[in-house]
Amino acid sequence: MNEQTLLERITFNPQIFGGKPIIRGRRLAVEHILGMLAAGDTIETLLEAYPWLEREDVQACLIYARRLVGHERIEPLLIESPR
């Protein structure tokens, strides 16, 4: 499955979590999945916790996060020192 097809699993609904990205219109935010993975949960643990969740949904979350970070730019803050 290509990245674009996987990303179609990430949806937005202003009525759910204030429009944050969610998985296939369900009440499960992308940030929640990423947080669980960051905390050390495995994909298998997530699939057990959410029986409707599919491995491709988790993969879509990771692709979404990578693309978001890939567009992030940090601008240096220049502070003049007093003379």
C-alpha positions as CSV (number, residue, x, y, z in Angstrom):
1,M,0.0,0.0,0.0
2,N,1.5,3.4,-1.0
3,E,1.9,6.3,1.4
4,Q,-0.9,8.4,-0.1
5,T,-3.4,5.5,0.3
6,L,-2.3,5.0,3.9
7,L,-2.7,8.7,4.6
8,E,-6.3,8.5,3.5
9,R,-6.9,6.6,6.8
10,I,-6.1,9.8,8.7
11,T,-9.2,12.0,8.7
12,F,-10.4,15.2,10.4
13,N,-13.8,15.9,12.0
14,P,-14.4,19.2,13.8
15,Q,-16.8,17.3,16.1
16,I,-14.2,14.9,17.3
17,F,-11.2,16.2,19.4
18,G,-11.7,19.7,18.0
19,G,-10.6,18.6,14.5
20,K,-7.4,16.9,15.4
21,P,-6.3,14.1,13.1
22,I,-8.1,10.9,13.8
23,I,-8.0,7.4,12.5
24,R,-10.7,6.5,9.9
25,G,-13.3,8.8,11.5
26,R,-13.1,7.1,14.9
27,R,-12.6,8.6,18.3
28,L,-8.9,7.7,18.3
29,A,-6.4,10.5,17.7
30,V,-3.2,10.1,15.8
31,E,-1.4,11.7,18.7
32,H,-2.7,9.1,21.1
33,I,-1.3,6.3,18.9
34,L,2.0,8.1,18.6
35,G,2.1,8.7,22.4
36,M,1.5,5.0,23.1
37,L,4.3,4.0,20.7
38,A,6.6,6.6,22.3
39,A,5.8,5.2,25.7
40,G,7.0,1.8,24.5
41,D,3.8,0.0,23.5
42,T,4.1,-2.3,20.5
43,I,1.9,-2.3,17.5
44,E,0.6,-5.7,18.7
45,T,-0.4,-4.1,22.0
46,L,-2.3,-1.4,20.2
47,L,-4.0,-3.9,17.9
48,E,-5.1,-5.9,21.0
49,A,-6.3,-2.7,22.8
50,Y,-8.4,-1.5,19.8
51,P,-9.8,-4.5,18.0
52,W,-11.0,-2.4,15.0
53,L,-7.5,-0.9,14.6
54,E,-5.4,-2.2,11.7
55,R,-1.6,-2.3,11.3
56,E,-2.0,0.0,8.3
57,D,-3.6,2.6,10.6
58,V,-0.6,2.6,12.8
59,Q,1.7,2.9,9.8
60,A,-0.4,5.8,8.5
61,C,0.1,7.6,11.9
62,L,3.8,7.2,11.6
63,I,3.8,8.5,8.0
64,Y,1.6,11.4,9.0
65,A,4.0,12.4,11.8
66,R,7.1,12.0,9.5
67,R,5.6,14.3,6.9
68,L,4.6,16.9,9.5
69,V,8.1,16.9,10.9
70,G,9.6,16.9,7.4
71,H,7.9,20.3,6.8
72,E,9.0,21.8,10.1
73,R,11.6,24.6,10.0
74,I,13.3,26.3,13.0
75,E,14.3,29.9,12.5
76,P,17.1,31.1,14.7
77,L,16.1,33.9,17.1
78,L,18.6,36.7,16.9
79,I,18.9,38.7,20.1
80,E,21.0,41.8,20.1
81,S,23.2,42.2,23.2
82,P,23.1,45.5,25.0
83,R,26.1,47.7,24.4
